[in-house]
Amino acid sequence: MASAVWGAVLHGSGGSGPDLHGYHVDGNPCSGEALDPLKKATGARDFTAFNGTVSKGPAMDKLSCFLASSPPARQGWATTYSISVSVELHKKTDPRAEFEDTRHAQVSTLPGYNTSGSFSVAVTDNGYTSAADVHPVTGIGDAGYLLTPHSSQEQTLEVLHGGAVLTLQVSGSTQWNSLDGSDTGPGEEPADPDLGHLRPAMITAMHHLMTSLSS
């Protein structure tokens, strides 16, 4: 009787969990070739991959890694880019419902300490997510979204494939690269880079990333 009851519990709970499609979180994908299309599209050189982190648990395995470009070895205004990867493997429950929140969530900023030193709890809506900021991406995994928040210089591609949620983010900024210790550059500071042209390369890099993590 106990076996029969346990079998009924497993059947009612969905059994073995969502399909992970062979994905694994071994190795550092930021140090491989999967992200080469995106690195090349930025036009930056000398990307450095930093140590990644991996956590494995009964319900979820997670991997994250990061790499950044180096400014050119000369004085002047320089644009640098950073790329980050996050992989979540949900082994017990289907993450689709949480993933679909991407289309509807409104993200706000919670300020920290104000100038007087007392804690501030005021909420400032920065419009991070709106209908204009979320772009569906077809032909990749089960569902994909490109997030382009207008309040910061970054773009994020999120993909759902079975029980796997993969995130690829790129950001860029322009800063004064000083060789003599000066803090400011001549003339007006140029605008931060427009990341819109990187979207095709992000999708290509995500395809390569998914292949490398499932092989």
C-alpha positions, 0 to 999 in steps of 0.5 A: 500500500505504501508503494502505491501511495508513493507512486500516486504522489510521484504521478501527481507531482509530475514525476521527474521534473522539467526537461533540461535538454542535456544542459550542464553547468560544468566549465566557464562559458565566458572563457570559450568561443561561444561568445566570440560573435558578440565580442567581435560585434562590439569592436573592442579588443582584449576581453578578459574572462573572470572566474565563474561561479557554480552552485548545485542543489537538489532543486536548481543548478546555477552558473554565472560568469563575466568578461570585460574589454580593456580600454586601448593603451592610449589617452582619450575617450574610450568605450569599454564593454562587459558581457555576463552569462547566467544559466539556471537549471530548474530540476524540480519545477517548471520555470515558465510561469516566472519566466513569463513575468518578464513581459509584465513586471515593473521594476523600481529603484529602491534608494539606499542612504540619503545625504543625511545618513538616514535610511530612505525607503522611497521607491522611484519608478525608473521604467525599467520594463515596459511594453516597448522595452521587451521584444519577443525573440523567435526561433530560439529555445521555447521562448525568448525576450530581449530586454532593452531598458531605456534608463541604462546602457545594457541589453539582456537576452533571456531564453527559456528551454525546458527547465533551463533559463539562460541569460546573456547581458551586454553593457557599454560605457564611454570613459576618459582613459588617462595616462597622466592621472588627469580625471577629465578629458578635453571637450564634451564627453561623447555619448555612451555607445548605442547597443542596438546593433549588437542584437543579431550578434547576441542571438547568434552568441546565445545559439552558440552558448546553448550548443556548448552547454548541452553537448 
